[in-house]
Amino acid sequence: MAAVTVFVPVLPRRRAAVPAWAICANALGVAALVLGVQGTHAARADVWGVPRWLLACAGTALVLAVVRIQRGQGLGALVPITLLRNRGFVTAAWGGAAASFCSGSAMIPLMLYLQRERGLAPGPAALTLVPMGVVCVLGAPVSARLNNRVGARAVAVTGSCALVAAIGASAALVATDAPIPALTAAFAVYGVANSFVWSPFSIAAVTTVAADEVGAASGTFNAVKQLGAVLGSAVCAVLLSGFGYAATLGGLAAAGLLCLLSSALLRVDPPGAGAHSSSAGLSRPATGVA
């Protein structure tokens, strides 16, 4: 009798369907949070008679409650609790949300400033951002190559620095009523940020989790990133109503520092490590007797 090694394929676990109540409760919580931050009228401290601070707190508590209630459901949860215990994923999600918070709102005060304070029509005001779009398109393939050559962390730090520099410079230029070409040049740097900052966080979000958690990690990362953009727009509206264009841009630049911090802490598996571990996990040895 001789012992032989038989390789038995191990298929990834199938993720259970997420309960409808969890999806609805999470959507309701996010809606309450956004309404609490932004409100329906800048001069009112309540929404339909409910204090805005209470709405924001209740919305946050509801989202956290959904996560907590589902903590024992594994991959069947709306947000698997294992993702929140993974430092690599949490750092990537934090960075993606911070980047969305800034980049999704920065053009709002700039466009309002150009039209209301500098007298530009909507068309000419939009044309001032054309160089930003051109730089973004040209920088995208460069960012893709650098992710493989120097690593995602270095690319993320570069993009985050460009994000903070572009929005901070725009705040200073708006405060001093600088020439419009100077604003155009500052926002061209914003194009570098947009082409460099997104892919590293996406890569880190899915390469630092187990193979059967990749789908959940991708969905959760995108949801958190969209939440950051929504909250950024809400906060931008509040700042615009109370502090003006330059202060709003300055606040967004300060929030961009959180993106820079998460970029510096970003954890990404070395190139090829994910593929190696995945191929190794496709089979396991089992000993049988022939």
KAGIQUI-V940308 format. One record per pair of residues at least 12 apart in sequence whose ideal C-beta (glycine too) atoms are under 8 Angstrom apart, sorted by the first residue. I is the first residue (numbers start at 0). GAP is how many residues later the second one is. D is the distance in whole Angstrom. If there is no record, write none. Layout:
i;gap;d
I;GAP;D
I;GAP;D
This chain:
i;gap;d
0;288;6
0;289;7
1;287;8
1;288;6
2;284;6
2;285;7
2;286;6
2;287;8
3;283;8
3;284;6
3;285;8
3;286;5
4;280;5
4;281;7
4;282;6
5;279;8
5;280;5
5;281;8
5;282;5
6;276;4
6;277;7
6;278;6
6;279;8
7;275;7
7;276;6
7;278;5
8;273;6
8;274;6
9;271;7
9;272;7
9;273;7
9;274;6
11;199;6
11;200;5
12;62;6
12;199;5
14;60;4
14;61;7
14;197;8
14;200;6
14;201;7
15;57;7
15;58;8
15;59;6
15;60;3
16;59;7
17;58;7
17;59;7
17;60;5
18;59;8
21;44;5
21;47;8
21;48;6
21;55;7
21;56;4
22;55;7
24;37;6
24;40;8
24;41;5
25;36;8
25;37;6
25;40;5
25;52;6
27;31;8
27;34;6
28;29;8
28;30;5
28;31;7
28;32;8
28;33;3
28;34;4
28;37;7
29;29;7
29;33;7
29;197;6
29;200;7
30;28;7
31;23;5
31;24;7
31;26;6
31;27;3
31;30;7
32;22;7
32;23;5
32;26;3
32;27;6
32;30;7
32;198;7
33;25;8
33;196;6
33;197;7
33;200;5
34;12;5
34;17;7
34;20;5
34;24;8
35;16;5
35;17;7
35;18;7
35;19;3
35;20;3
35;21;7
35;22;8
35;23;6
36;15;7
36;19;6
36;194;6
36;197;4
36;198;6
36;201;7
37;195;8
37;196;4
37;197;8
37;199;5
37;200;6
38;13;5
38;199;8
41;195;7
41;196;7
41;199;4
41;200;8
65;12;6
65;13;8
66;12;5
66;14;7
66;17;7
74;137;7
74;138;7
74;141;6
78;137;8
78;141;5
79;133;6
79;136;5
79;140;8
81;127;8
81;128;8
81;131;7
82;126;7
82;130;7
82;133;6
82;134;6
82;137;6
85;122;6
85;123;6
86;121;8
86;180;6
87;116;6
87;117;8
87;119;8
87;120;3
87;121;7
87;178;8
87;179;4
87;180;7
88;115;8
88;116;6
88;119;6
88;120;6
88;128;6
88;131;8
88;132;7
90;113;7
90;171;5
90;174;5
90;175;6
90;176;6
91;109;5
91;110;8
91;112;4
91;113;4
91;116;7
91;129;7
91;170;8
91;174;7
92;108;8
92;112;6
92;127;7
92;128;5
92;131;5
92;132;8
93;164;7
93;168;5
94;61;7
94;65;8
94;106;5
94;163;8
94;164;5
94;167;3
94;168;6
94;171;7
95;102;8
95;105;4
95;106;7
95;109;7
95;125;6
95;128;6
95;129;4
95;132;7
96;127;5
96;128;6
96;130;6
96;131;3
97;130;6
97;157;6
97;158;7
97;160;4
97;161;4
97;164;6
98;60;8
98;61;7
98;64;7
98;94;8
98;98;5
98;99;7
98;102;7
98;126;8
98;129;7
98;157;8
98;160;5
99;125;5
99;126;7
99;127;8
99;128;4
99;129;4
99;132;6
100;127;4
100;128;7
100;130;6
100;131;4
100;134;8
100;151;8
100;154;5
101;61;6
101;65;6
101;130;6
101;150;5
101;151;7
101;153;5
101;154;5
101;157;7
102;60;7
102;87;8
102;90;7
102;91;6
102;94;8
102;126;8
103;124;7
103;125;4
103;126;8
103;128;5
103;129;6
104;124;8
104;127;4
104;128;5
104;130;7
104;131;4
104;147;6
105;60;8
105;61;5
105;64;7
105;84;7
105;143;7
105;146;5
106;22;7
107;125;7
107;128;6
107;132;7
108;65;8
108;127;7
108;130;8
108;131;6
108;136;5
108;139;4
108;140;6
109;60;6
109;64;7
109;73;7
109;77;7
109;135;8
109;139;7
110;14;6
110;15;8
111;128;7
111;133;7
112;61;5
112;132;4
113;14;7
113;66;7
113;69;8
116;60;8
116;128;7
117;62;7
119;60;8
127;52;6
127;55;6
127;56;5
127;59;7
128;55;8
128;58;6
130;53;6
130;54;8
130;56;7
130;57;4
130;60;7
131;52;8
131;55;5
131;56;5
131;58;5
131;59;4
131;62;8
132;58;7
133;54;8
133;57;7
134;53;5
134;54;8
134;56;3
134;57;6
134;60;7
135;55;4
135;56;8
135;58;5
135;59;5
136;58;8
137;57;8
138;52;6
138;53;5
138;55;8
138;56;3
138;57;6
139;55;5
141;53;7
142;12;6
142;16;8
142;52;5
142;53;5
142;56;6
143;55;7
145;12;8
145;50;8
146;52;6
146;53;6
146;56;7
147;123;6
150;117;7
151;47;7
151;48;4
151;51;5
151;52;6
151;114;7
151;116;4
152;47;7
152;110;7
152;111;8
152;113;5
152;115;6
154;41;5
154;44;7
154;45;5
155;40;7
155;41;6
155;44;4
155;45;6
155;48;8
155;106;8
155;107;4
155;110;5
156;103;7
156;106;5
156;107;6
157;34;8
157;38;5
158;33;7
158;34;5
158;35;8
158;36;7
158;37;3
158;38;3
158;39;8
158;41;7
158;104;7
159;33;7
159;37;6
159;96;7
159;99;5
159;100;4
159;102;8
159;103;4
160;99;6
161;27;5
161;28;7
161;30;4
161;31;4
161;34;7
161;35;8
162;27;7
162;30;4
162;34;6
162;93;5
162;96;6
162;97;8
163;89;6
163;92;4
163;93;6
163;95;8
163;96;6
164;24;6
165;20;6
165;21;6
165;22;8
165;23;4
165;24;4
165;26;8
165;27;6
166;23;7
166;82;6
166;85;5
166;86;4
166;89;6
167;81;8
167;82;7
167;85;4
167;88;8
168;17;4
168;20;7
169;13;6
169;16;5
169;17;6
169;20;8
169;79;5
170;75;5
170;76;8
170;78;4
170;79;4
170;82;6
171;74;8
172;13;6
173;71;5
173;72;4
173;75;6
174;71;4
196;62;7
196;66;8
199;63;7
199;66;7
199;68;7
200;20;8
200;24;8
200;61;8
200;65;7
201;16;8
201;19;7
202;65;6
203;62;5
203;63;6
203;64;5
204;12;5
204;13;7
204;16;4
205;12;6
205;15;8
206;61;6
206;62;5
206;66;8
206;67;5
207;59;6
207;60;7
207;61;6
210;66;8
210;67;5
210;70;6
231;20;7
231;23;8
234;16;7
235;12;6
235;16;7
238;12;5
